[in-house]
Amino acid sequence: MFDENKILEKKICIIDDDIDFAKGLSDYFEDSGYEVIVANDEIKGFDLIKEMKPNIVFLDLGLKNVSGIEVLKQIKMYNQFLPVIIISGTEILHEAVEAVKQGADDFISKPILELKEVEICVAKALEKNNLKLELNAYKENLEKIIGTRTKELNEKTFALERANKSLIEEIERRIAAEEYIKRGSLNIINALEEERKRLSLDLHDSFGPKLMFAKISLELYEKELSGDKIHLKNAIDTINKMSEEIRFIIKTLYPQSIDKYALTQNIKTLIKNFEEMSDIKFSFDLKGTEVDFDPKIKLNVYRVFQEAFNNIIKHSKAKNVTIKLNFSEFKLNAEIKDDGVGFILNQNQNDDHGTGLFSMNERIKHLNGEINIFSEFGKGSQINFEIPLTLK
């Protein structure tokens, strides 16, 4: 639950070339006690961000001169902690979801029906950002403490007994710090999954019925018309495509089947979806019998496969992928292998490929498992991991 009393500053920057929409949003937040600055293009927006130092930004994805995604990336390069809420129309919903992947804190769709919900969204983003800043400050302070203590230990090598005691104390501090960071990383993963689930349900409950109603209405109208119906048919086709895109986004964000069916069945469905998206041939080999295990394990293993498949589709140029899954009494072993171009591990840490590998490592680590990734240029890639089937 967010606490508005924790939000010390209330300064908003709106970057939107829709003057009427920007003014309406600005008037509402000014009436709610916020200081609001408005820019109708990205250049003025950057100038205002640098000059006025807002603590949250509304960014329209549909700017005339530049992609909203690129503007988002530039804002995050300038200040990675500055919260950004994306404004999008329903026709570019997939770009809004991509913006969230690129670092946006949330997104809202035009037209806005409930401005109070937007204000709550702003307050949550501000509080979330405050927590990020506190965590960053803690990490920096922790590094200073560790650096200071290390220097002290080097200076006191003449007293072996005392140095040994200090070393033990330092090890305990480092272990505590690593455990704190591990818990923080796990909390972020869990929060991300909860947000994905919430967003998936919101999309399903909000846009699904509306699109279905619009489609039925147009089809009924089509029956009443005579003559050329090409534009009406185009509208119906567009709604059908939007419905398919939203269903795919919902499955990607949080597949509802993960709570209903076995991990094996979910992976088979995932393979089918990726085969339909690409020309890659997938083969699946299952050994052993799947047992009923913790849902958190099932979801995290599913995400590892999803990240691996995403990387293969985007980067590998592979023609074949083999998946092996082996259930024993207390362990799960998995192998994902492709015949693509391969890559050098330490050269992919700063792109989306490296982000995916990091996510897989973190998830397997939090499941008390082990993961190994092998790859060479021209020789494809292979991912092997092993996890226990009960959480410790």
C-alpha positions, 0 to 999 in steps of 0.5 A, a space after each residue: 500500500 502506497 503512502 502519499 505522506 512519503 512523497 515529499 516532492 510533487 513535480 510532474 513533467 508532461 511530454 505530449 504533442 496533444 495540447 488539449 490532452 496535456 492541458 487536461 492532465 495538467 489541470 487535474 494534477 495542479 488541482 491536486 497539489 502538484 506542480 506541472 510543467 508541459 512540453 509539446 515536443 521531446 526537445 523542450 521536454 528534455 530541456 525542462 527535465 534538466 532545468 526543472 528537475 521533475 520527479 516524474 514524467 508522463 511521456 506520449 508514445 505517439 510523438 510526431 517527430 520521434 519514437 517514444 521508445 527512443 525518448 524513454 531510453 534517452 530519459 533513462 540514460 540521463 537519469 535512470 531513477 526518474 520514473 516515467 509513465 507512458 501515455 499510449 493509444 489502444 492502437 499502439 498498446 504493444 509499444 506500451 508493453 515494450 516501453 515497460 520492458 525498456 524501463 517505463 514504470 507504468 502506462 496509461 491509455 487514452 482516453 483516460 476515464 478515471 483520473 483518480 486512478 492515474 493519480 494513484 498510479 503516480 503516487 505508487 511510481 513515486 514511492 517505488 522510486 523513493 525505495 530504489 533511491 534508498 536501496 541505491 544509497 544503501 549499496 553505495 554506503 555499503 561499498 564505502 564501509 567495505 572499502 574502509 574496512 578492507 583498508 583498515 585490515 591491510 593497515 593492521 596486518 602487524 596484529 595477526 590475532 586482531 586481524 583474524 578477528 576483524 577478518 571474521 567480522 568482515 566476512 560476516 558483514 559481507 555474507 549479510 550484505 550478499 544475503 540482503 542483495 539476494 533477498 532484494 533481487 528475489 523481491 524484485 522478481 516476485 514483484 515483477 511477476 505480480 505486476 505481470 499477472 495484474 497487468 495480464 488480468 487487467 488487459 483480459 478483463 478490460 480490453 477483451 470484452 470491449 473488443 468483442 463487443 465492438 466486433 459483434 456490433 460491426 458484424 451486426 451493422 455489416 448485415 444491415 448494409 448493402 453495397 460495398 462493405 470493404 471499409 467495414 470488413 477492414 475494421 472487423 479485420 483490424 479488431 480481430 488482429 488487435 484481439 490476437 495481439 492482446 491475447 499474445 501479450 496476455 500470454 507473454 505477461 502471465 500465462 493463465 495456464 501456468 496455474 492450471 496445468 503441469 509444467 510439461 504441458 505449459 512448455 509444450 504450449 510455449 514451444 508451439 507458440 514460438 514455432 508459429 512465430 518463427 521458422 525454427 523447428 523445435 524438438 522436445 524429449 521428456 524423461 521421467 514423470 512430472 510430480 506435483 511441486 511448488 508453483 513458484 518453481 514451476 513459474 520460474 522454470 517456465 520463465 527460464 524457458 521463455 527467456 531462452 526461447 526469446 534469445 534464440 528467436 532474436 539472436 541465434 539465427 538457428 534452424 533447430 532447437 532441442 529441449 530435454 527435460 528429465 524428472 527424477 525423484 527429487 530433481 529436475 534437469 533441463 537442456 536447451 540447445 540450438 544450432 545458431 550462430 552462437 555468441 561470446 558470453 562476456 560481450 553480451 552483458 549490456 544488451 537484451 541478450 545479456 539481460 535475459 541470461 542474467 534473469 535466467 541465472 537469478 531465477 535458477 539461483 533463487 531455486 537453489 539450483 545450478 545453471 551452465 551456459 555454453 556458446 561459441 561463434 558458429 557452434 550454437 548455444 547450450 543451456 543446462 540447469 538442475 534444480 531441486 523440486 522442493 524449496 529449501 
